[in-house]
Amino acid sequence: MATPAPIGCRALCASQFDINANQAGDRSQWFDLPGGPVAFALGTEYYQAKAC
C-alpha cells in the first residue's frame, strides 16, 4: 500500500520514452573494392524524460 504524501508536499512521479533504431550491412552484392566490401552503419535515437 502506498503511503500518502505529507500535507504541503507533492507526490513524486517520473516518466521516460525512448525509441532506438539501428541498421548495418555491406554492399558486396553491388560492388567490391580491392580492400574489401563497402560497409555501412546507421543509427538514430529519440529520448524524452519528464518529471511531474
C-alpha positions as CSV (number, residue, x, y, z in Angstrom):
1,M,0.0,0.0,0.0
2,A,1.3,3.4,-1.0
3,T,1.9,6.0,1.7
4,P,0.2,9.3,1.0
5,A,2.4,12.4,0.6
6,P,2.6,14.7,3.6
7,I,0.5,17.8,3.6
8,G,2.3,20.6,1.7
9,C,4.5,18.1,-0.3
10,R,3.9,17.0,-3.9
11,A,3.9,13.3,-4.7
12,L,6.9,12.3,-6.9
13,C,6.4,10.9,-10.4
14,A,8.7,10.4,-13.5
15,S,8.3,9.0,-16.9
16,Q,10.6,8.4,-19.9
17,F,10.1,7.5,-23.5
18,D,12.9,6.1,-25.7
19,I,13.0,4.9,-29.4
20,N,16.1,3.4,-30.8
21,A,16.7,2.1,-34.4
22,N,19.9,0.7,-35.9
23,Q,20.8,-0.8,-39.3
24,A,24.1,-2.2,-40.5
25,G,25.3,-4.1,-43.6
26,D,27.5,-4.2,-46.6
27,R,27.1,-3.7,-50.3
28,S,29.2,-6.6,-51.6
29,Q,26.3,-7.5,-53.9
30,W,26.6,-4.2,-55.8
31,F,30.4,-3.9,-56.0
32,D,33.6,-4.9,-54.2
33,L,36.7,-2.8,-53.7
34,P,40.3,-4.2,-53.6
35,G,40.3,-3.6,-49.8
36,G,37.0,-5.5,-49.3
37,P,33.3,-4.8,-49.4
38,V,31.9,-1.3,-48.6
39,A,30.1,-1.4,-45.2
40,F,27.7,1.0,-43.6
41,A,26.1,1.6,-40.2
42,L,23.2,3.9,-39.4
43,G,21.5,4.7,-36.1
44,T,19.1,7.1,-34.5
45,E,17.6,7.6,-31.1
46,Y,14.8,9.8,-29.6
47,Y,14.7,10.2,-25.8
48,Q,12.2,12.2,-23.7
49,A,12.2,12.4,-19.9
50,K,9.6,14.2,-17.8
51,A,9.3,14.7,-14.0
52,C,5.8,15.7,-12.9
